[in-house]
Amino acid sequence: ALALFIDLSGLEPPSVIRDLDYLRAYLEVEERLIQNIPPIIAFITSPFIDYHKANCVFLDICDRLARARAEAACAVIWEKGAS
């Protein structure tokens, strides 16, 4: 998925944005599930919690890449508009 952000045209495909929205919604559901895990079985679910945290980091990286690309895309659009 990160490779999709390396696009010299400067615009994310709509499918990438949609997929990130799906991932964000999925992580919200996971977060609600994790909050409802009884402490007595929390040790059993630690691999799932680690997986969830890794997905949160992945989403954060994707968001940061999207914001960085958005600034570059705006600069390219303004330069093309000025010429």
Residue, then its C-alpha position, 0 to 999 in steps of 0.5 A: a500500500l505504501a508503494l501507491f503513495i510513490d506516484l509522480s502525478g501528485l494525486e492519490p488514486p481514489s481507491v487508496i483514500r477509500d482503503l485508508d478510510y476502511l482501515r481507519a473504520y476497522l481500527e476504530v472497531e478493533e479499539r472498541l473491542i480491545q477496550n472491552i477485554p476483561p483484564i483477566i484474559a488480557f494476556i491471551t489477547s496481547p498478540f492481537i493488541d500488538y497487531h492492532k498497534a502495528n496497524c495504527v502505526f501503519l495508518d499513521i505512516c500512510d496519513r503522514l505520507a498523504r499529507a506530505r504528498a498533498e503539499a507537493a501536489c499543491a505546489v505542482i498545481w500552482e506552478k502549472g497554473a502560473s505558467 
